[in-house]
């Protein structure tokens, strides 16, 4: 196996492990990025949860600081709030990522 293929396999394994932790984690866990690595830590930070609509997010958390246009198929968009970013597939939350500096 070449070096590039080994790296690809390790990245896939790490991503799978992170996703397993996220799905199995408690409702109060947050996903953070530190030095280009993804980590999960416990948090009491109020933020949108999976499945909420864009309308419900805006009603509960207010207008985002920045809205990024949808890209790809299915369309994925991002709203940035102070301390976290919310990712949507079509009009539903699929994930919230907390800024490690917050």
C-alpha positions in Angstrom: 0.0 0.0 0.0 1.4 3.4 -0.9 1.9 6.2 1.5 -1.0 8.2 0.1 -3.4 5.2 0.3 -2.3 4.6 3.9 -3.0 8.2 4.8 -6.4 8.0 3.1 -7.2 4.8 5.1 -6.2 6.5 8.4 -8.2 9.6 7.7 -11.2 7.5 7.0 -10.7 5.5 10.2 -10.3 8.7 12.3 -13.4 10.3 10.7 -15.4 7.1 11.3 -14.3 7.1 15.0 -15.2 10.8 15.4 -18.7 10.3 13.8 -19.3 7.3 16.1 -18.4 9.3 19.1 -20.7 12.2 18.0 -23.6 9.9 17.4 -23.1 8.0 20.6 -22.2 11.0 22.7 -24.5 12.7 25.2 -26.8 15.6 24.1 -24.5 18.0 25.9 -21.4 17.0 23.9 -19.9 19.5 21.4 -17.7 18.9 18.4 -14.7 21.2 18.2 -11.7 21.7 15.9 -8.3 22.1 17.5 -5.2 22.3 15.4 -6.9 20.7 12.4 -8.2 17.9 14.5 -11.8 17.1 15.4 -12.6 16.5 19.1 -15.7 16.0 21.2 -16.1 17.5 24.7 -18.9 18.0 27.2 -20.7 21.4 27.0 -23.7 23.2 28.4 -23.6 25.7 25.5 -27.2 26.3 24.2 -27.2 25.6 20.5 -29.5 24.2 17.8 -30.0 20.5 17.7 -30.3 18.0 14.8 -33.5 18.2 12.9 -34.5 21.8 13.8 -35.8 23.9 10.9 -34.1 27.1 9.8 -37.2 29.0 11.0 -37.0 27.4 14.4 -33.3 28.1 14.7 -33.8 31.8 13.9 -36.8 32.0 16.2 -34.9 30.5 19.2 -31.3 31.8 18.6 -31.9 35.0 16.5 -30.4 36.0 13.2 -27.0 34.5 12.4 -23.9 36.8 12.1 -23.3 35.3 8.6 -25.2 33.1 6.2 -23.3 31.1 3.7 -25.2 30.1 0.5 -26.0 26.4 0.0 -23.6 24.3 -2.1 -23.7 20.8 -3.5 -26.4 18.2 -3.8 -28.2 17.8 -1.4 -27.7 21.6 -0.7 -25.7 22.2 2.5 -25.6 25.7 3.9 -24.0 27.2 7.1 -25.0 29.9 9.5 -22.4 31.4 11.8 -23.3 32.5 15.3 -20.9 33.8 17.9 -19.2 30.7 19.3 -20.6 28.1 16.8 -21.6 27.3 13.3 -24.8 25.5 12.3 -24.9 23.3 9.2 -28.2 22.6 7.3 -29.2 20.1 4.7 -31.9 21.9 2.8 -33.8 23.6 5.8 -32.9 21.1 8.6 -30.0 21.2 11.1 -27.6 18.3 10.5 -24.8 19.5 12.8 -23.5 22.3 15.0 -19.8 22.9 15.4 -18.5 24.9 18.4 -15.6 27.3 18.0 -12.8 26.1 20.4 -12.0 29.7 21.3 -15.4 30.3 22.8 
